[in-house]
């Protein structure tokens, strides 16, 4: 009897070990699910297409997940985890709270994939596919994504708050951040073009309108006509969760974002500063004049961003909001090793 219990325990442990694979051992490649879940990419695109029809802003919101996920300990789906009694997730981090949205779209994608091929497609890969689809479905470029990521077992609110830039950030700080991930100045400017679609809150620009750099005055880089529009959209007493368009064509992925920056009509400080700093200004001008160059550079940047990986253990979550349930004896061992698994 004792031997039978031991065998069962060992079997459960081996199953657990098989499912928890070190992410860096995984080679990302196109067509990763061609045999195990051949309908994976079409399923993701179908859900994203329906989301676009229901609420155009939602696909732009989903695209943001790739940035907020990959910069924080690699592309591991950690941004999707809900808080638990023992873990503060990343959703309430300073850069994410009241900003990241449309998590339910990822839930819909995951539900559809679990019906089609249970336990196969990771949430981290869903983010990568959905981000690509958000761009392609709104008129931007389409590309072949590299897949094969695993989902994290934990998340870090502190890491997210410390890493992700604020809307007040200037180009110098952004360049420094991107360089840490081996992303070039060109990558920075091209990836900032993700703001070609979507909206942002008044909260993010109040200082630009009324107290830029503590001056008590508006940002002089804002075009005066555009500033009047922003003053009307975001007066001093506004509900700061009210939103404005990130560029003049917020539901179309194009190079209008860069044209707006050249004209002093960038919504966020972190956007407009790309045209006022000499290191980035040339790329803004190039992309404003040549949409094909922007599309090409954007795809290259998204692929490089998607290649950022964690070196922590991972799994394929059944629910993107929570880690998979594990046997009690293994959970107790995990608690003892919690410091090793934290990110």
C-alpha positions as CSV (number, residue, x, y, z in Angstrom):
1,X,0.0,0.0,0.0
2,X,2.8,2.4,0.9
3,X,4.6,1.6,-2.3
4,X,1.5,2.3,-4.3
5,X,1.1,5.7,-2.7
6,X,4.8,6.4,-3.3
7,X,4.4,5.5,-7.0
8,X,1.3,7.7,-7.3
9,X,3.2,10.6,-5.6
10,X,6.2,10.2,-7.9
11,X,4.0,10.0,-11.0
12,X,2.2,13.3,-10.0
13,X,5.6,14.9,-9.4
14,X,6.9,13.8,-12.8
15,X,3.8,15.2,-14.5
16,X,4.3,18.5,-12.7
17,X,7.9,18.6,-13.7
18,X,7.0,17.9,-17.4
19,X,4.6,20.8,-17.3
20,X,7.1,23.3,-15.7
21,X,9.8,23.8,-18.2
22,X,12.5,26.4,-18.2
23,X,11.5,29.0,-20.7
24,X,14.9,29.6,-22.1
25,X,15.1,26.0,-23.3
26,X,12.2,26.8,-25.7
27,X,13.1,27.9,-29.2
28,X,10.6,30.5,-30.5
29,X,9.6,29.8,-34.1
30,X,6.9,30.5,-36.6
31,X,4.3,27.8,-36.9
32,X,5.0,26.5,-33.4
33,X,1.4,25.2,-33.0
34,X,1.0,23.9,-36.6
35,X,0.7,20.3,-35.4
36,X,-0.5,20.6,-31.8
37,X,-3.2,23.3,-32.5
38,X,-3.2,24.2,-36.2
39,X,-6.2,26.5,-35.7
40,X,-4.5,28.6,-33.0
41,X,-3.7,31.7,-35.0
42,X,-7.0,31.8,-36.9
43,X,-8.9,31.4,-33.6
44,X,-7.1,34.3,-32.1
45,X,-7.7,36.5,-35.2
46,X,-11.4,35.6,-35.2
47,X,-11.9,36.7,-31.6
48,X,-9.9,39.9,-32.2
49,X,-12.0,40.6,-35.3
50,X,-15.2,40.3,-33.2
51,X,-13.7,42.5,-30.5
52,X,-12.9,45.2,-33.1
53,X,-16.5,45.1,-34.2
54,X,-17.8,45.4,-30.7
55,X,-15.4,48.1,-29.5
56,X,-12.7,49.4,-31.8
57,X,-10.6,50.7,-28.8
58,X,-10.4,47.2,-27.3
59,X,-7.9,45.8,-29.9
60,X,-5.5,48.8,-29.3
61,X,-5.8,48.0,-25.6
62,X,-4.9,44.4,-26.1
63,X,-1.9,45.4,-28.2
64,X,-0.5,47.3,-25.2
65,X,-0.3,44.1,-23.3
66,X,2.8,43.0,-25.4
67,X,4.7,46.1,-24.2
68,X,3.6,45.9,-20.6
69,X,4.2,42.2,-20.4
70,X,7.5,41.8,-22.3
71,X,9.4,44.7,-20.6
72,X,8.7,43.2,-17.2
73,X,10.7,40.0,-16.9
74,X,10.2,38.9,-20.5
75,X,7.1,37.9,-22.5
76,X,5.6,35.4,-20.0
77,X,1.9,36.5,-19.5
78,X,2.6,37.8,-16.0
79,X,0.6,41.0,-16.7
80,X,-2.5,38.9,-17.0
81,X,-2.4,37.4,-13.5
82,X,-4.9,38.6,-11.0
83,X,-3.8,39.4,-7.4
84,X,-3.9,36.6,-4.9
85,X,-3.6,36.7,-1.0
86,X,0.1,36.0,-1.4
87,X,1.0,37.9,-4.6
88,X,0.4,41.4,-5.9
89,X,0.1,41.2,-9.6
90,X,1.0,43.8,-12.2
91,X,-2.5,45.0,-13.1
92,X,-2.4,47.6,-10.3
93,X,1.2,48.7,-10.9
94,X,1.6,52.5,-11.3
95,X,1.9,52.3,-15.1
96,X,-1.1,49.9,-15.5
97,X,-3.8,50.9,-13.0
98,X,-6.8,52.6,-14.7
99,X,-4.8,52.2,-17.9
100,X,-4.6,48.6,-19.1
101,X,-8.0,47.3,-20.1
102,X,-9.8,44.7,-22.3
103,X,-8.4,41.7,-20.3
104,X,-11.8,40.1,-21.1
105,X,-10.7,39.8,-24.8
106,X,-7.8,37.7,-23.8
107,X,-10.2,35.6,-21.7
108,X,-12.4,35.0,-24.8
109,X,-9.4,34.0,-26.8
110,X,-8.2,31.6,-24.2
111,X,-11.6,30.1,-23.8
112,X,-11.9,29.4,-27.5
113,X,-8.4,27.9,-27.6
114,X,-9.1,25.6,-24.6
115,X,-12.1,24.3,-26.4
116,X,-10.1,23.7,-29.6
117,X,-6.9,22.3,-28.1
118,X,-6.9,22.2,-24.3
119,X,-3.7,23.0,-22.4
120,X,-1.6,23.7,-25.6
121,X,-1.5,27.5,-26.3
122,X,0.1,29.7,-23.7
123,X,-1.3,33.0,-22.6
124,X,2.0,34.6,-23.3
125,X,1.7,33.5,-27.0
126,X,-1.9,34.7,-27.1
127,X,-0.6,38.3,-26.3
128,X,1.9,38.1,-29.1
129,X,-0.6,36.8,-31.6
130,X,-3.4,39.2,-30.5
131,X,-1.0,42.2,-30.7
132,X,-0.1,41.4,-34.2
133,X,-3.8,40.9,-35.1
134,X,-4.7,44.3,-33.5
135,X,-2.3,46.0,-36.0
136,X,-3.3,43.9,-39.1
137,X,-7.0,44.3,-38.5
138,X,-6.8,48.1,-38.3
139,X,-4.9,48.6,-41.5
140,X,-1.3,48.0,-40.4
141,X,1.2,45.4,-41.5
142,X,0.8,41.7,-41.0
143,X,3.7,39.4,-40.1
144,X,4.6,35.9,-39.0
145,X,5.1,35.7,-35.2
146,X,7.5,33.5,-33.4
147,X,5.8,31.3,-30.8
148,X,6.6,28.8,-28.1
149,X,6.5,30.8,-24.9
150,X,5.4,29.6,-21.5
151,X,3.4,31.4,-18.9
152,X,4.9,32.6,-15.6
153,X,4.1,31.2,-12.2
154,X,4.1,34.6,-10.6
155,X,4.1,38.3,-11.2
156,X,5.7,41.4,-9.7
157,X,3.9,44.7,-9.2
158,X,7.1,46.4,-8.0
159,X,9.0,45.4,-11.1
160,X,6.3,46.7,-13.3
161,X,6.0,50.0,-11.4
162,X,9.8,50.4,-11.6
163,X,10.3,49.5,-15.2
164,X,7.4,50.9,-17.3
165,X,7.8,54.5,-18.3
166,X,5.2,57.2,-17.4
167,X,3.5,59.6,-19.8
168,X,5.8,62.3,-18.5
169,X,9.0,60.4,-19.7
170,X,11.2,62.2,-22.1
171,X,13.1,60.7,-25.1
172,X,16.4,60.4,-23.2
173,X,14.9,58.2,-20.5
174,X,13.1,56.1,-23.2
175,X,16.3,55.6,-25.1
176,X,18.0,54.4,-21.9
177,X,15.2,52.0,-21.1
178,X,15.1,50.5,-24.6
179,X,18.9,50.1,-24.7
180,X,18.7,47.9,-21.6
181,X,16.7,45.4,-23.8
182,X,19.0,45.8,-26.8
183,X,16.4,47.8,-28.6
184,X,17.7,50.7,-30.8
185,X,16.6,54.3,-31.1
186,X,14.9,53.3,-34.3
187,X,13.1,50.5,-32.5
188,X,11.9,53.0,-29.9
189,X,10.5,55.5,-32.4
190,X,8.9,52.8,-34.5
191,X,7.3,51.0,-31.5
192,X,6.0,54.3,-30.2
193,X,4.0,54.2,-33.3
194,X,1.7,51.7,-31.5
195,X,0.0,54.9,-30.4
196,X,-1.3,55.1,-34.0
197,X,-4.5,53.5,-32.6
198,X,-6.3,53.9,-29.3
199,X,-6.9,56.5,-26.6
200,X,-5.4,57.8,-23.4
201,X,-6.7,59.5,-20.3
202,X,-6.7,63.2,-19.4
203,X,-4.8,62.2,-16.3
204,X,-1.8,61.5,-18.6
205,X,-1.6,65.1,-19.9
206,X,-2.9,67.4,-17.2
207,X,0.7,68.5,-16.3
208,X,1.4,69.3,-20.0
209,X,-1.6,71.6,-20.2
210,X,-1.3,73.4,-16.9
211,X,2.1,72.8,-15.3
212,X,4.8,71.6,-17.7
213,X,8.1,71.0,-15.8
214,X,6.6,72.9,-12.8
215,X,6.3,76.1,-14.8
216,X,2.6,76.6,-14.2
217,X,2.3,76.9,-18.0
218,X,1.5,74.5,-20.8
219,X,4.0,72.6,-22.8
220,X,5.3,75.1,-25.4
221,X,5.8,72.2,-27.9
222,X,2.0,71.8,-28.2
223,X,0.5,73.4,-31.3
224,X,-1.7,76.3,-30.1
225,X,-4.8,75.2,-32.0
226,X,-4.3,71.6,-30.7
227,X,-3.8,73.0,-27.2
228,X,-7.1,74.7,-27.3
229,X,-8.7,71.4,-28.3
230,X,-7.0,69.7,-25.4
231,X,-8.0,72.5,-22.9
232,X,-11.6,71.9,-23.9
233,X,-11.3,68.1,-23.7
234,X,-9.4,68.2,-20.4
235,X,-10.2,71.3,-18.3
236,X,-8.7,71.6,-14.9
237,X,-11.9,70.2,-13.2
238,X,-12.3,67.3,-15.7
239,X,-12.9,63.7,-14.6
240,X,-9.3,62.6,-15.4
241,X,-10.4,59.2,-16.6
242,X,-12.0,60.9,-19.7
243,X,-10.1,59.9,-22.8
244,X,-8.8,61.5,-25.9
245,X,-7.5,60.1,-29.2
246,X,-3.8,59.3,-29.4
247,X,-3.7,60.6,-33.0
248,X,-6.1,62.0,-35.6
249,X,-7.0,58.5,-36.9
250,X,-7.4,56.5,-33.7
251,X,-9.0,53.4,-35.3
252,X,-6.6,53.2,-38.3
253,X,-3.0,51.9,-37.9
254,X,-1.1,54.3,-40.2
255,X,1.7,56.9,-39.9
256,X,-0.7,59.8,-38.9
257,X,0.8,59.5,-35.4
258,X,4.2,60.7,-36.7
259,X,2.6,63.5,-38.9
260,X,0.9,64.7,-35.7
261,X,4.2,64.8,-33.8
262,X,5.8,66.9,-36.6
263,X,2.8,69.3,-36.3
264,X,3.1,69.5,-32.5
265,X,-0.1,67.5,-32.0
266,X,1.2,64.6,-30.0
267,X,-1.1,63.7,-27.2
268,X,1.4,62.4,-24.6
269,X,4.5,64.1,-23.5
270,X,6.4,60.9,-24.1
271,X,5.2,61.0,-27.7
272,X,5.9,64.7,-28.5
273,X,9.3,64.5,-27.0
274,X,10.4,62.2,-29.8
275,X,10.2,65.1,-32.2
276,X,11.9,67.6,-29.9
277,X,15.0,65.5,-29.2
278,X,17.7,65.3,-31.9
279,X,18.4,61.6,-31.4
280,X,14.8,60.6,-32.3
281,X,13.6,63.5,-34.4
282,X,15.1,62.1,-37.7
283,X,13.1,58.8,-37.4
284,X,9.9,60.7,-36.6
285,X,10.4,62.7,-39.8
286,X,11.2,59.7,-41.8
287,X,8.2,57.7,-40.7
288,X,5.9,60.7,-41.1
289,X,6.9,60.8,-44.8
290,X,7.2,57.1,-45.6
291,X,4.5,54.8,-44.1
292,X,6.2,51.7,-45.6
293,X,9.4,52.5,-43.7
294,X,7.4,52.8,-40.5
295,X,5.6,49.5,-41.1
296,X,8.8,47.7,-41.8
297,X,10.6,49.1,-38.7
298,X,7.5,48.5,-36.5
299,X,7.4,44.8,-37.4
300,X,11.1,44.5,-36.7
301,X,10.7,46.1,-33.4
302,X,7.7,44.0,-32.4
303,X,9.6,40.8,-33.2
304,X,12.6,41.9,-31.2
305,X,10.3,42.9,-28.3
306,X,8.6,39.5,-28.5
307,X,11.9,37.7,-28.2
308,X,12.5,39.0,-24.7
309,X,12.2,35.9,-22.5
310,X,12.2,35.0,-18.8
311,X,14.6,32.6,-17.3
312,X,12.1,31.4,-14.7
313,X,10.0,28.2,-14.8
314,X,6.8,28.3,-16.7
315,X,3.6,26.5,-17.7
316,X,0.7,26.7,-20.1
317,X,-2.1,28.2,-18.0
318,X,-5.6,26.9,-18.4
319,X,-6.9,30.3,-17.2
320,X,-4.8,33.4,-18.1
321,X,-5.7,35.0,-14.8
322,X,-4.5,32.3,-12.4
323,X,-1.7,29.7,-12.3
324,X,-2.7,26.1,-12.7
325,X,-3.7,24.1,-9.6
326,X,-0.9,21.9,-8.3
327,X,-0.7,19.0,-5.8
328,X,-0.6,20.1,-2.2
329,X,2.8,18.6,-1.5
330,X,4.3,20.4,-4.4
331,X,2.7,23.7,-3.4
332,X,4.3,23.4,0.0
333,X,7.7,22.9,-1.6
334,X,7.0,25.9,-3.8
335,X,6.5,28.1,-0.8
336,X,9.9,27.1,0.5
337,X,11.4,28.0,-2.8
338,X,9.3,31.1,-3.3
339,X,12.3,33.5,-3.3
340,X,13.8,31.5,-6.2
341,X,10.7,31.7,-8.3
342,X,9.8,35.3,-7.7
343,X,10.4,37.7,-10.5
